[in-house]
Amino acid sequence: MTASLLSHSKILSLQEFLTKSAGQSLGTIVFTNGCFDLLHAGHVHLLRRARAYGDALIVGLNSDASVRRLKGRSRPIFSLVERAYVLSGLECVDRVLPFEEDTPLELIRAVHPHVLIKGGDWPKERIVGASDVESWGGSVFSLELLPGYSTTSTVRRIIQLADQS
């Protein structure tokens, strides 16, 4: 995969996003974030549901270094370029904004979403940026996950299958 995949119009740096969106209304902005290392049905389910809360879904995407710090040296499985490209191919995703930090707090403060969404494994009081979003009148939701789907369980299934062959 080459960095040219990052030239997709939905994949923007924060600065590019702020410049391109200045003076235009995206309507109700919904924000979610994650590593999205192995995109699976659970991710797509969450992203589609998140998009239904507004007019534009912005996805904050952890950089490779950020994923390694959060998940360990063996992750990510797919590079930032690959993960961003796959996310940008989803109809429900309007923009993908990669970030280097361990949390998306700076991104949330800059994007200033109307709605902040995470999966149900994140209680509202642990959602990064929740108090900020609520302070400017926005809403925060922790959406129920699609049972049986996680990147870790998917990786385990792949390893089991590989061991059987």
Secondary structure by P-SEA (a helix, b strand, c coil): cccccccccccccaaaaaaaaccccccbbbbbbcccccccaaaaaaaaaaaaaccbbbbbbbcaaaaaaccccccccccaaaaaaaaaacccccbbbbbccccaaaaaaaacccbbbbccccccccccaaaaaaaabbbbbbccccccccaaaaaaaaaaaaaac
